[in-house]
């Protein structure tokens, strides 16, 4: 379920955050599903519990999960109003990729169709 790449340039905690987001987006983790406890995930991944706690804290601050005292962390039911800074950061990641595709000679319409297909595939419930 959770996978780490020790050769990755990303820190362990960033990989855990990204992994959780991917599992939620893919529907593997559904709203209100309980995440492994910090200790469980720490043992599963052989990672310091502080690293797991840091990842869970970031996921909670960005609205992906919520914590119930004494019970643990759960997948949020719905996303709150999106953070404009987060949206800008993600769009800033897409822009150079689109420019590179255009530079390589991929027609703009082909890029639009590919993006539309991704949106339809991943955004059906939004």
Backbone as a chain_set.jsonl record, in Angstrom:
{"seq": "XXXXXXXXXXXXXXXXXXXXXXXXXXXXXXXXXXXXXXXXXXXXXXXXXXXXXXXXXXXXXXXXXXXXXXXXXXXXXXXXXXXXXXXXXXXXXXXXXXXXXXXXXXXXXXXXXXXXXXXXXXXXXX", "coords": {"N": [[0.824, -1.179, 0.0], [1.714, 1.428, 1.001], [4.616, 2.86, -0.321], [8.11, 3.33, -0.405], [10.848, 4.991, -1.913], [14.08, 4.608, -1.617], [16.093, 5.665, -3.11], [15.142, 7.958, -4.155], [15.027, 11.507, -4.764], [13.302, 12.899, -3.27], [12.317, 13.661, 0.065], [11.711, 11.326, 2.757], [9.376, 11.894, 4.23], [7.991, 13.517, 2.402], [7.519, 11.673, 0.398], [5.757, 9.972, 1.72], [3.582, 11.694, 2.152], [2.888, 12.258, -0.556], [2.291, 9.645, -1.365], [0.045, 9.029, 0.219], [-1.763, 10.945, -0.771], [-1.988, 10.051, -3.433], [-3.171, 7.534, -3.024], [-5.625, 8.318, -1.971], [-6.687, 9.892, -4.052], [-6.873, 7.926, -6.035], [-8.846, 6.407, -4.978], [-8.355, 4.253, -3.404], [-8.047, 4.688, -0.734], [-10.819, 5.581, 0.92], [-13.243, 8.204, 1.719], [-13.359, 8.862, 5.188], [-12.012, 6.531, 5.828], [-9.787, 4.834, 7.988], [-6.468, 5.685, 8.626], [-3.283, 3.992, 8.883], [-1.924, 3.846, 12.203], [0.49, 6.14, 13.584], [2.568, 4.715, 14.774], [2.134, 2.133, 13.692], [2.495, 2.562, 10.895], [5.061, 3.526, 10.942], [6.485, 1.267, 11.823], [5.84, -0.465, 9.72], [7.078, 0.734, 7.515], [9.61, 0.998, 8.4], [10.538, 3.499, 9.464], [11.3, 6.514, 11.189], [9.035, 7.424, 13.748], [8.525, 10.184, 14.067], [8.798, 11.181, 11.506], [6.597, 10.112, 10.174], [4.598, 11.339, 11.669], [5.058, 14.02, 10.973], [4.387, 13.951, 8.246], [1.663, 13.23, 8.392], [0.727, 15.467, 9.763], [1.121, 17.493, 7.861], [-0.615, 16.579, 5.843], [-3.022, 16.835, 7.193], [-3.15, 19.591, 7.654], [-3.43, 20.495, 5.072], [-5.899, 19.554, 4.445], [-6.415, 16.942, 3.6], [-6.648, 14.822, 5.359], [-8.109, 14.073, 8.61], [-7.956, 14.306, 12.192], [-9.019, 12.354, 14.935], [-9.123, 12.626, 18.282], [-7.627, 10.152, 20.204], [-8.541, 8.151, 18.533], [-7.351, 8.229, 16.011], [-6.112, 8.932, 12.651], [-7.994, 9.924, 9.79], [-9.335, 9.692, 6.45], [-10.307, 12.634, 4.855], [-13.677, 13.668, 4.23], [-14.565, 15.492, 2.291], [-12.996, 17.906, 0.205], [-12.031, 21.076, 1.339], [-12.452, 24.585, 0.581], [-10.226, 25.291, -2.004], [-6.758, 26.021, -1.563], [-5.412, 28.952, -2.736], [-2.648, 29.394, -3.103], [-1.619, 26.824, -3.171], [-2.87, 25.857, -5.451], [-1.743, 27.563, -7.396], [0.943, 26.756, -7.192], [0.792, 24.127, -8.143], [-0.156, 24.548, -10.744], [2.022, 25.936, -11.7], [3.803, 23.872, -11.916], [2.792, 22.429, -14.044], [2.94, 24.122, -16.255], [5.685, 24.382, -17.394], [5.915, 21.832, -18.486], [3.925, 21.721, -20.43], [4.887, 23.721, -22.113], [7.245, 22.469, -22.953], [6.214, 20.269, -24.363], [4.959, 21.655, -26.469], [7.229, 22.798, -27.626], [8.439, 20.504, -28.557], [6.88, 20.02, -30.674], [4.34, 19.015, -30.427], [0.972, 19.284, -31.217], [-1.158, 21.912, -30.01], [-3.836, 21.239, -29.708], [-3.739, 18.475, -29.351], [-2.511, 18.34, -26.869], [-4.472, 19.6, -25.32], [-6.547, 17.707, -25.617], [-5.372, 15.497, -24.352], [-5.114, 16.491, -21.738], [-7.844, 16.963, -21.169], [-8.75, 14.322, -21.228], [-7.367, 13.275, -19.017], [-8.563, 14.775, -17.014], [-11.237, 13.923, -17.191], [-10.871, 11.236, -16.537], [-9.807, 11.329, -13.916], [-11.381, 13.107, -12.491], [-14.086, 12.596, -12.092], [-15.879, 12.713, -9.894], [-15.977, 15.287, -9.058]], "CA": [[0.0, 0.0, 0.0], [2.642, 2.547, 1.042], [5.906, 2.467, -0.862], [9.147, 4.34, -0.352], [11.98, 4.806, -2.818], [15.236, 5.127, -0.891], [16.966, 6.355, -4.062], [14.46, 9.167, -4.602], [15.515, 12.793, -4.265], [12.301, 13.396, -2.32], [12.485, 13.185, 1.437], [10.803, 10.243, 3.144], [8.077, 12.423, 4.615], [7.313, 13.96, 1.178], [7.044, 10.468, -0.286], [4.585, 9.492, 2.461], [2.502, 12.633, 1.826], [2.486, 11.999, -1.941], [1.696, 8.317, -1.417], [-1.31, 9.138, 0.783], [-2.589, 11.681, -1.725], [-2.252, 9.164, -4.572], [-4.128, 6.509, -2.598], [-6.927, 8.973, -1.812], [-7.159, 10.26, -5.389], [-7.206, 6.695, -6.761], [-10.0, 5.763, -4.349], [-7.93, 3.126, -2.574], [-8.472, 5.157, 0.58], [-12.097, 6.282, 0.749], [-13.558, 9.122, 2.814], [-13.539, 8.321, 6.537], [-11.157, 5.362, 6.084], [-8.757, 5.062, 9.002], [-5.087, 5.476, 8.204], [-2.504, 3.287, 9.912], [-1.429, 4.739, 13.245], [1.879, 6.567, 13.384], [3.435, 3.58, 15.151], [1.964, 1.045, 12.715], [3.129, 2.929, 9.632], [6.485, 3.623, 11.232], [7.01, -0.11, 11.831], [5.646, -1.019, 8.383], [8.03, 1.339, 6.58], [10.87, 1.149, 9.139], [10.827, 4.928, 9.434], [11.125, 7.17, 12.472], [7.656, 7.887, 13.953], [8.438, 11.631, 13.87], [8.648, 11.398, 10.071], [5.19, 9.81, 9.883], [3.816, 12.401, 12.311], [5.231, 15.221, 10.157], [3.603, 13.746, 7.024], [0.246, 13.296, 8.763], [0.433, 16.864, 10.109], [0.994, 18.241, 6.604], [-1.851, 16.137, 5.185], [-4.157, 17.405, 7.922], [-3.159, 21.042, 7.417], [-3.897, 20.765, 3.709], [-7.278, 19.098, 4.32], [-6.551, 15.588, 3.055], [-7.048, 13.914, 6.44], [-8.452, 14.721, 9.872], [-7.598, 13.502, 13.354], [-9.964, 12.247, 16.036], [-8.321, 12.312, 19.464], [-7.782, 8.81, 20.758], [-8.949, 7.18, 17.522], [-6.39, 8.216, 14.918], [-6.274, 9.794, 11.479], [-8.964, 9.427, 8.823], [-9.401, 10.42, 5.18], [-11.36, 13.657, 4.862], [-14.819, 13.366, 3.379], [-14.546, 16.362, 1.125], [-11.976, 18.948, 0.237], [-12.531, 22.419, 1.609], [-12.078, 25.547, -0.458], [-8.816, 25.085, -2.328], [-5.797, 27.056, -1.216], [-4.921, 29.558, -3.978], [-1.202, 29.201, -3.227], [-1.416, 25.429, -3.562], [-3.294, 25.763, -6.85], [-0.712, 28.237, -8.198], [2.143, 25.907, -7.187], [0.54, 22.987, -9.025], [-0.201, 25.058, -12.12], [3.407, 26.268, -12.06], [4.47, 22.61, -12.286], [2.265, 21.989, -15.34], [3.304, 25.053, -17.326], [6.897, 24.029, -18.16], [5.686, 20.582, -19.218], [3.155, 22.074, -21.629], [5.823, 24.429, -23.005], [8.157, 21.482, -23.547], [5.441, 19.538, -25.375], [4.814, 22.551, -27.621], [8.55, 22.904, -28.235], [8.696, 19.241, -29.26], [6.04, 19.981, -31.862], [3.029, 18.419, -30.175], [-0.049, 20.308, -31.441], [-1.881, 22.367, -28.82], [-5.086, 20.481, -29.596], [-3.407, 17.156, -28.784], [-2.262, 18.556, -25.439], [-5.801, 19.841, -24.728], [-7.271, 16.431, -25.566], [-4.743, 14.67, -23.314], [-5.506, 17.055, -20.448], [-9.273, 16.673, -20.993], [-8.869, 12.894, -20.911], [-6.921, 13.117, -17.629], [-9.577, 15.371, -16.15], [-12.393, 13.009, -17.18], [-10.475, 9.996, -15.851], [-9.539, 11.523, -12.498], [-12.215, 14.099, -11.827], [-15.499, 12.264, -12.272], [-16.749, 12.999, -8.749], [-15.826, 16.689, -8.66]], "C": [[0.878, 1.257, 0.0], [3.993, 2.055, 0.549], [6.87, 3.639, -0.775], [10.251, 3.971, -1.327], [13.188, 5.441, -2.154], [16.197, 5.878, -1.804], [16.365, 7.676, -4.553], [15.11, 10.415, -4.02], [14.547, 13.395, -3.26], [12.598, 12.838, -0.939], [11.448, 12.104, 1.728], [9.418, 10.802, 3.47], [7.299, 12.921, 3.395], [6.764, 12.763, 0.407], [5.799, 9.918, 0.399], [3.372, 10.379, 2.156], [1.973, 12.341, 0.424], [1.778, 10.661, -2.075], [0.269, 8.342, -0.889], [-2.239, 9.843, -0.196], [-2.958, 10.798, -2.915], [-3.288, 8.101, -4.217], [-5.536, 7.082, -2.437], [-7.51, 9.306, -3.178], [-7.616, 9.032, -6.165], [-8.413, 5.976, -6.158], [-9.644, 4.534, -3.54], [-8.261, 3.429, -1.116], [-9.708, 6.023, 0.375], [-12.319, 7.258, 1.903], [-13.895, 8.364, 4.095], [-12.804, 7.011, 6.785], [-10.095, 5.745, 7.098], [-7.383, 4.779, 8.396], [-4.37, 4.66, 9.268], [-2.024, 4.29, 10.964], [0.014, 5.108, 12.929], [2.823, 5.407, 13.689], [3.348, 2.437, 14.138], [2.697, 1.358, 11.414], [4.642, 3.043, 9.789], [7.139, 2.236, 11.202], [6.943, -0.724, 10.434], [6.738, -0.54, 7.425], [9.443, 1.423, 7.154], [11.402, 2.582, 9.033], [10.575, 5.481, 10.831], [9.674, 7.668, 12.613], [7.483, 9.395, 13.759], [8.234, 11.98, 12.395], [7.196, 11.168, 9.66], [4.309, 10.921, 10.442], [3.883, 13.686, 11.488], [4.39, 15.128, 8.88], [2.107, 13.86, 7.32], [-0.158, 14.735, 9.1], [0.246, 17.691, 8.837], [-0.29, 17.87, 5.868], [-3.074, 16.73, 5.872], [-4.261, 18.907, 7.661], [-3.675, 21.374, 6.024], [-5.265, 20.148, 3.428], [-7.477, 17.699, 3.768], [-7.04, 14.596, 4.104], [-7.482, 14.75, 7.641], [-8.144, 13.753, 10.998], [-8.731, 13.523, 14.364], [-9.152, 11.791, 17.239], [-8.649, 10.928, 20.002], [-8.153, 7.746, 19.738], [-7.987, 7.117, 16.332], [-6.724, 9.185, 13.806], [-7.176, 9.111, 10.453], [-8.926, 10.284, 7.568], [-10.566, 11.395, 5.25], [-12.459, 13.298, 3.872], [-14.839, 14.226, 2.12], [-13.474, 17.413, 1.317], [-12.654, 20.283, 0.518], [-12.13, 23.333, 0.462], [-10.583, 25.421, -0.738], [-7.961, 26.296, -1.965], [-5.221, 27.641, -2.501], [-3.416, 29.387, -4.184], [-0.871, 27.78, -3.684], [-1.786, 25.238, -5.036], [-2.229, 26.382, -7.753], [0.544, 27.369, -8.296], [1.971, 24.721, -8.127], [0.485, 23.42, -10.488], [1.202, 25.428, -12.604], [4.202, 25.023, -12.446], [4.043, 22.144, -13.679], [2.817, 22.837, -16.488], [4.583, 24.675, -18.081], [6.738, 22.739, -18.961], [4.918, 20.846, -20.513], [4.061, 22.791, -22.624], [6.773, 23.458, -23.704], [7.453, 20.665, -24.624], [5.268, 20.377, -26.64], [6.139, 22.687, -28.37], [8.877, 21.656, -29.054], [7.81, 19.068, -30.486], [4.696, 19.311, -31.676], [1.984, 19.515, -30.365], [-0.818, 20.643, -30.155], [-3.172, 21.571, -28.619], [-4.847, 19.097, -29.006], [-3.164, 17.261, -27.283], [-3.587, 18.774, -24.718], [-6.571, 18.536, -24.566], [-6.699, 15.529, -24.474], [-5.133, 15.171, -21.928], [-6.986, 16.797, -20.157], [-9.496, 15.219, -20.599], [-8.461, 12.637, -19.46], [-7.964, 13.642, -16.658], [-10.793, 14.452, -16.044], [-12.072, 11.753, -16.39], [-10.368, 10.199, -14.339], [-10.5, 12.425, -11.77], [-13.696, 13.832, -11.91], [-16.408, 12.666, -11.142], [-16.692, 14.454, -8.334], [-16.746, 17.578, -9.411]], "O": [[0.785, 2.067, -0.922], [4.461, 0.985, 0.938], [6.504, 4.786, -1.033], [10.549, 2.796, -1.539], [13.315, 6.665, -2.126], [17.029, 6.648, -1.325], [17.016, 8.422, -5.285], [15.672, 10.384, -2.925], [14.91, 14.285, -2.492], [13.062, 11.708, -0.789], [10.439, 11.987, 1.032], [8.405, 10.251, 3.038], [6.078, 12.771, 3.345], [5.677, 12.831, -0.166], [4.881, 9.447, -0.272], [2.271, 9.877, 1.93], [0.767, 12.194, 0.227], [0.791, 10.542, -2.802], [-0.623, 7.741, -1.487], [-3.364, 9.399, -0.426], [-4.107, 10.796, -3.356], [-4.178, 7.804, -5.014], [-6.522, 6.408, -2.734], [-8.683, 9.038, -3.44], [-8.623, 9.079, -6.871], [-8.943, 5.042, -6.759], [-10.531, 3.842, -3.039], [-8.696, 2.555, -0.365], [-9.644, 7.071, -0.267], [-11.665, 7.157, 2.94], [-14.615, 7.366, 4.08], [-12.957, 6.426, 7.857], [-9.567, 6.856, 7.065], [-7.175, 3.759, 7.739], [-4.793, 4.634, 10.423], [-1.751, 5.448, 10.646], [0.67, 4.464, 12.109], [3.767, 5.154, 12.941], [4.364, 1.846, 13.771], [3.432, 0.519, 10.893], [5.401, 2.701, 8.883], [8.213, 2.059, 10.626], [7.868, -1.417, 10.01], [7.257, -1.317, 6.624], [10.366, 1.868, 6.473], [12.522, 2.834, 8.59], [9.731, 4.969, 11.565], [9.145, 8.275, 11.682], [6.418, 9.843, 13.335], [7.57, 12.965, 12.076], [6.635, 11.943, 8.886], [3.386, 11.387, 9.774], [2.871, 14.367, 11.323], [3.756, 16.104, 8.478], [1.373, 14.515, 6.58], [-1.259, 15.167, 8.76], [-0.68, 18.496, 8.748], [-0.975, 18.74, 5.332], [-4.05, 17.087, 5.212], [-5.36, 19.426, 7.469], [-4.289, 22.421, 5.822], [-5.747, 20.21, 2.297], [-8.611, 17.307, 3.494], [-7.756, 13.647, 3.786], [-7.259, 15.96, 7.691], [-8.077, 12.541, 10.795], [-9.331, 14.567, 14.622], [-8.565, 10.71, 17.229], [-9.812, 10.589, 20.223], [-8.088, 6.555, 20.043], [-7.83, 6.062, 15.717], [-7.502, 10.123, 13.979], [-7.13, 7.895, 10.271], [-8.538, 11.452, 7.611], [-11.671, 11.032, 5.653], [-12.207, 12.707, 2.822], [-15.099, 13.733, 1.023], [-13.099, 17.757, 2.438], [-13.727, 20.57, -0.012], [-11.532, 22.886, -0.516], [-9.77, 25.443, 0.186], [-8.403, 27.441, -2.056], [-4.605, 26.916, -3.282], [-2.959, 29.25, -5.319], [0.042, 27.567, -4.483], [-1.091, 24.539, -5.771], [-1.855, 25.79, -8.765], [1.14, 27.262, -9.368], [2.909, 24.351, -8.833], [1.017, 22.739, -11.364], [1.525, 25.254, -13.779], [5.162, 25.108, -13.212], [4.831, 21.54, -14.406], [3.122, 22.318, -17.562], [4.565, 24.651, -19.312], [7.367, 22.58, -20.007], [5.223, 20.269, -21.557], [4.02, 22.516, -23.823], [7.067, 23.604, -24.89], [8.029, 20.398, -25.679], [5.415, 19.868, -27.752], [6.166, 22.69, -29.601], [9.509, 21.74, -30.107], [7.956, 18.108, -31.242], [3.983, 19.062, -32.648], [2.089, 20.572, -29.743], [-1.087, 19.771, -29.33], [-3.551, 21.269, -27.487], [-5.672, 18.601, -28.238], [-3.56, 16.382, -26.518], [-3.815, 18.217, -23.644], [-7.17, 18.281, -23.521], [-7.45, 14.871, -23.753], [-5.447, 14.375, -21.042], [-7.345, 16.453, -19.031], [-10.327, 14.919, -19.742], [-9.122, 11.876, -18.753], [-8.221, 13.04, -15.616], [-11.316, 14.225, -14.953], [-12.92, 11.256, -15.648], [-10.79, 9.338, -13.567], [-10.45, 12.509, -10.543], [-14.494, 14.765, -11.808], [-17.587, 12.938, -11.369], [-17.309, 14.823, -7.335], [-16.746, 18.79, -9.196]]}, "num_chains": 1, "name": "protein.A"}
